[in-house]
C-alpha cells in the first residue's frame, strides 16, 4: 500500500527516499553544468566546491537556483503525465480499477476511474474468423479475461464444426491487439500467437482500412496454419 512506502515514512526519511532525493539533486546539478558549459564556464563536481563567499560561487548558486526553480515547476506536470501513462499501461495489461486504486493509495475504485477514465478497457473487442465467412465477427466485453476466454472457447467449439471459428484476437480501447490465437489443425488445440507489427492495431470498423486488416489477418493465420487462402 502507498501508505507504507518510502514517501510516507512517519519515522523519517528512509534510505530509499534519501537516495532518491540525492538523484534529484544530481540531475539538477547535471543540468546546471550543461548550461555552464554552454556558456563557456567550467563544470563543478558539487555546488559547495567553490569559496562560499566568492563571486564565482555566487554565480554558480544563482545558476543552480534557476535550474532548481525550473525543475520544481516542471516536475509536477511531468510526474503527473508519468503517473497517468503508467496507470494506462497497467490497465492495458489487465489491471482493474480496484487494483489501480490500491496501487495508487486511493480509497475507492470510483476515485481511480475518475482519475483514469480510459485506463481500463470498458469495451474489449473480440474479433473472430469463421470458416466460410467473409470479414470478422465482433463481440464486446467489459472484461479482458472474458473476451480472451470466449475467444478460446469459440475456437475449441469451432474445431468440431467445418463452419466454426478458427482464429481470434482481442483489442483494447486503444485499438491495439493485446492477445491473438488460432486453432492449430495439427495439434487440435488453440495456439496463442503474436501478430506481426502491421496487424497489431485494428482500424476502426467503419473505416476503409478495416476490411484490409481483416484480410491481412486472415492471410497471416492461413500461412501460420498451413491452410490455403482464397
C-alpha positions in Angstrom: 0.0 0.0 0.0 1.1 3.6 -0.7 0.8 4.5 3.0 3.6 2.0 3.8 6.1 3.2 1.2 9.1 5.4 1.5 7.2 8.6 0.7 5.2 8.4 3.9 7.7 7.2 6.4 6.4 8.6 9.7 9.7 7.8 11.4 11.7 10.0 9.0 13.2 9.7 5.6 14.1 6.1 4.7 17.3 5.2 3.0 15.5 4.8 -0.3 14.0 8.3 0.0 17.4 9.8 0.8 18.9 8.1 -2.3 16.0 9.3 -4.5 16.5 12.9 -3.3 20.2 12.6 -3.9 19.4 11.5 -7.5 17.2 14.5 -8.0 20.0 16.8 -6.7 22.4 15.2 -9.1 20.0 15.7 -12.0 19.6 19.4 -11.2 23.4 19.8 -10.9 23.9 18.0 -14.2 21.6 20.4 -15.9 23.4 23.3 -14.2 26.7 22.1 -15.5 25.3 21.6 -19.0 24.3 25.2 -19.1 27.6 26.4 -17.6 29.5 24.5 -20.4 27.2 26.0 -23.0 28.1 29.4 -21.6 31.8 28.6 -21.6 32.1 28.0 -17.9 33.8 25.1 -16.2 31.5 22.4 -14.7 31.7 21.8 -10.9 31.5 18.5 -9.0 29.4 20.0 -6.3 27.7 23.4 -5.6 30.0 23.5 -2.5 33.4 23.2 -4.2 33.9 26.9 -4.6 34.8 29.5 -2.0 31.4 30.2 -0.4 31.9 34.0 -0.5 33.5 34.3 -3.9 31.8 35.9 -7.0 32.2 32.5 -8.8 30.2 30.8 -6.0 27.5 33.5 -6.2 27.2 33.0 -9.9 27.1 29.2 -9.6 24.4 29.3 -6.9 22.3 31.6 -8.9 22.5 29.3 -11.9 21.8 26.4 -9.7 18.8 28.1 -8.1 17.4 29.0 -11.6 17.6 25.3 -12.7 16.1 24.1 -9.4 13.2 26.5 -9.7 12.5 25.4 -13.3 12.7 21.8 -12.3 10.3 22.2 -9.4 7.8 23.9 -11.7 8.2 21.4 -14.4 8.3 18.1 -12.5 4.8 18.5 -11.2 3.2 18.2 -14.6 5.8 15.8 -15.8 5.3 13.5 -12.9 1.5 13.7 -13.4 2.0 12.7 -17.0 4.3 9.9 -16.0 1.8 8.6 -13.4 -1.1 8.7 -16.0 1.0 6.8 -18.5 1.9 4.1 -16.0 -1.8 3.7 -15.0 -2.9 3.4 -18.6 -0.2 0.8 -19.3 -1.3 -1.1 -16.2 -4.9 -1.0 -17.4 -3.9 -2.2 -20.8 -2.0 -5.1 -19.1 -5.2 -6.2 -17.4 -5.3 -4.2 -14.1 -8.7 -3.4 -12.8 -9.8 -0.2 -11.2 -9.8 -1.7 -7.7 -6.2 -2.8 -8.3 -5.2 0.7 -9.7 -6.9 2.3 -6.6 -4.9 0.1 -4.2 -1.6 0.7 -6.0 -2.2 4.5 -6.1 -3.4 4.7 -2.5 -6.9 5.8 -3.5 -9.8 4.8 -1.3 -12.3 3.6 -3.9 -12.4 2.2 -7.4 -14.5 5.1 -8.3 -11.7 7.5 -7.5 -9.4 5.5 -9.8 -12.0 5.5 -12.5 -12.4 9.3 -12.2 -8.7 9.9 -12.4 -8.0 7.5 -15.3 -11.3 7.1 -17.1 -9.7 5.4 -20.1 -7.1 3.3 -18.3 -9.3 0.1 -18.1 -10.9 -1.1 -21.2 -14.6 -0.6 -20.9 -15.2 -2.4 -24.3 -12.7 -5.1 -25.1 -13.5 -6.3 -28.6 -13.2 -9.9 -29.6 -12.6 -10.5 -33.3 -13.1 -14.0 -34.7 -12.6 -15.5 -38.1 -15.1 -18.2 -39.2 -14.7 -20.8 -42.0 -16.8 -19.9 -45.0 -17.5 -16.3 -43.9 -16.0 -13.1 -45.1 -14.9 -10.5 -42.6 -14.7 -10.9 -38.9 -17.3 -11.4 -36.2 -17.1 -8.8 -33.4 -18.2 -9.1 -29.8 -17.7 -6.6 -26.9 -16.9 -7.5 -23.4 -16.3 -5.4 -20.2 -13.6 -7.8 -19.1 -10.3 -8.6 -20.9 -10.3 -12.1 -19.4 -13.9 -12.8 -20.5 -13.0 -11.7 -24.1 -10.0 -13.9 -24.2 -11.8 -16.9 -22.6 -14.7 -16.5 -25.1 -12.2 -16.5 -27.9 -10.5 -19.7 -26.7 -13.9 -21.3 -26.2 -15.1 -20.3 -29.7 -12.1 -21.9 -31.3 -12.4 -25.1 -29.3 -16.0 -25.3 -30.3 -15.3 -24.4 -33.9 -12.9 -27.2 -34.5 -15.8 -29.6 -34.3 -17.7 -27.7 -37.0 -16.5 -27.0 -40.5 -18.1 -23.6 -40.4 -16.8 -22.7 -37.0 -14.3 -20.1 -35.7 -10.7 -20.8 -36.3 -8.9 -17.5 -35.2 -9.5 -14.9 -32.5 -8.0 -11.6 -31.4 -8.8 -9.2 -28.6 -8.3 -5.4 -29.0 -8.4 -2.8 -26.2 -10.0 0.6 -26.2 -6.8 2.0 -27.8 -7.5 -0.4 -30.8 -4.3 -2.3 -30.0 -4.4 -6.1 -30.2 -3.4 -7.4 -26.8 -4.0 -11.1 -27.5 -4.4 -13.4 -30.5 -4.7 -17.1 -31.2 -5.7 -19.6 -33.8 -6.8 -23.2 -33.9 -3.9 -25.5 -34.9 -5.1 -28.3 -37.1 -2.0 -30.4 -36.4 -2.3 -30.4 -32.6 -6.1 -29.9 -32.4 -5.5 -27.2 -29.8 -5.6 -23.4 -29.5 -2.3 -21.7 -30.1 -1.6 -18.2 -28.8 0.5 -16.1 -31.2 1.9 -12.6 -31.6 0.7 -10.8 -34.6 3.1 -9.0 -36.9 3.6 -5.3 -36.4 1.3 -4.3 -39.3 -1.6 -6.1 -37.6 -1.2 -5.0 -34.0 -3.6 -2.0 -34.4 -7.1 -2.6 -35.6 -8.5 0.1 -37.8 -12.0 1.4 -36.9 -14.8 -0.8 -38.2 -16.3 2.0 -40.2 -13.0 2.8 -41.9 -11.8 1.7 -45.4 -8.8 0.1 -43.7 -10.7 -2.3 -41.6 -11.5 -4.8 -44.3 -7.9 -4.8 -45.5 -6.8 -5.5 -41.9 -9.2 -8.5 -41.7 -7.9 -9.8 -45.0 -4.3 -9.5 -43.9 -5.0 -11.1 -40.6 -6.8 -14.0 -42.4 -3.9 -14.5 -44.7 -1.5 -14.4 -41.7 -3.5 -17.1 -39.9 -3.7 -19.3 -43.0 0.0 -19.1 -43.5 0.6 -19.9 -39.8 -1.7 -23.0 -40.0 -0.6 -24.1 -43.5 -4.1 -23.5 -45.0 -4.8 -22.1 -48.4 -6.1 -18.5 -48.6 -8.6 -17.9 -51.3 
